[in-house]
Amino acid sequence: MTATNTSTSFSFSLASKVKDYFQLMKFTLSFTVVFSCVICYLLSPHIVVYNWFLIICLFIAGMLITGSANTINQVVEKNTDALMARTSKRPVASGRMGEKEAYAFAILSGLIGVIMMAFFFNISSALLSAFSLFLYAFVYTPLKKVNSIAVLVGAFPGAFPCLIGWVAGNDDFSMGGWILFGIQFLWQFPHFWAIAWVAHKDYSNVGFKLLPADKGPTKFTAIQGIMYSVLMIPVGILPHYYNMAGNVSMIILLACNLFMVVQGIRLYNEMNVKAARRVMFSSYIYLPIVLLSLLADKTH
C-alpha cells in the first residue's frame, strides 16, 4: 500500500469515526436543545451585553452534556434501536462502536460539560445540568418500556435547558426561568405525542409505551394534545405579565399557541398520520419563533 493510499484510508476512517460520534450525540437534536438553553441565558436580566466567549462556552458545555445523555440513551436502547429502520444504523446498534467506547465518551463529555458550567457560570446551573442528564439517561430512558408516564418524566429534562440557561445567566431560580421552563415543558406533550403517533408501529413493535392511550393513536390521545396546547396559551402571556418582554412577543406567542391548538383540533377531526405529522412539524417551528421573538422583544 502506498503512502497516498494509507493517508486516504486514514482520512476515511477518521471521517467515519467523527460521523459516528455526531450520530452518537444526536447532533441535530442536541443543537435544538442547546439553542433553547442559550436563548434563555440571553433572556436573563443580568445579560445586558453579549459576551460571545461565554455564549460559546455555554453552547459547547450544553452540547457535551446533551450529547452524553443521548449517548447513554443509545447504549441502553441498542437492542431496541437495532429493530427499527430509523435507528438501526446508529453506531452502537449497528455494532460499529462498542458499549465501552460509547460509555467512555458519555462519561468524559458529561463531566467536561458539567465542570464547564460550574467554572464559567455557577454551581447551580452545573448541578441542574447533571440532574437533567441523570433524569433523561437513567429514569426516562428505561421507563419508556414500562409506562406512558415516561413522557411526563421526560418532559422535565426536556424543559430544564431553559431553566439552566436562565440560572447560568442570572444565578438564581427566579420566576422568569420557571416561565421559560413552563413554555417548553407544556410544548413537549403535543410535540412528542405527534412523533409517537407517526412512529407508533415501530414504537409498539419494540415495546415503547409513549402514547397516553393503551390502544395507541386514539381520540383520547388527540384530546390530550389539545389540552396541553390550550394550557400553553395562558403560560405564553406570562413573559409579558412579568415584564420579560413587550407586546409584540405576546401577540406572536398567542398566535403560535392558537396555531398549535388548531393543528391539534385538525388531528382530532382527521385522526391520521398526515395530521399528526402536521402537529409534529408545527411544533418544530414553534420553539424557535417563540424564543427568538421573546429575545427580540426583551424589555430589560
Steps between C-alpha positions, in 0.01 A plus 500: 500500500636838404529799730219668308269201546588481870424872543170465312402198710584685823302807390200283414524316833526827693206654314294186567585512872411870525169426325432223752557736793268757345234227472575384852428838651201557266652827383184653348288422806775619735536822302126569537517441876807719546342772285223531761758514778704775334196715416370473857847595627482814285146569627615519863499859633869495603608448138504850357815488286568180305827330594557275201768299677253400773226436244732261314601334829133449587434352157794260526414395856137448402595288198729285715239442772215437256725281288591299809133437583423402141798265492386316814152484347641325192704251703201408718273469195750335263291184460183699449667737253623201298139393438382832353595613150529864613759419769663174389802677348596681820861422606429278801187333359679410176808370682740758355574621853530300819313578822821575691609762247155661502485505881851646517392778266183561704687521832776723363270738312252519789771577755666764282165663429396517867844629606479771232159608633641527853820676394365752248154556650391372842457189714120514481494469121761221516302296754177550305679387183626185673155425640342547156753260345429240769122533469505461121753217478416289804131566574321608182686263265423169679149621592398518133437125501316501832230765486390801294573718805850501348387794284418703813832406660690577178337842474703616801850447353351615170410838653790537745728656232286816518539517876870412479560786257314744724686386814833517316432863411315620809646271768156447656179301458276805455160499332627576149689172485197302613279671242739404221517149648118488499475602135735224386357248748144529366617519138653153525170314541338583164847486344598159632159338467490607135838328447375190686186500284702512177742230621240297690552175307877497558467610863232244588695218330798558732289551812511878541196632687493866411141590410253586779253236380588128517319442169739732316398802290147572619266795548616506862860555387391785272299661782801482732709684240234769468481542878870568535492735201221696668702517823783656302282809432491647856863400562594685181358822646716481814822642343309822425330498841837473678655767280742259332387608154270752333173494308639373171626170640175448692304527174743260327476250786121521500490441123742206524307343785167535319663347193605197706145466635360510145744230386396287798132541410577402141668185629191422711274544197714315246661232721779406260879507471490796259329717763740375771792590278357855467495531880856368512639748246297786650663429836846503339455858380315611814796514739747705292229751408385538862846520657647735238196728525548521879868580452427766238235653726697478825413796723807510726 
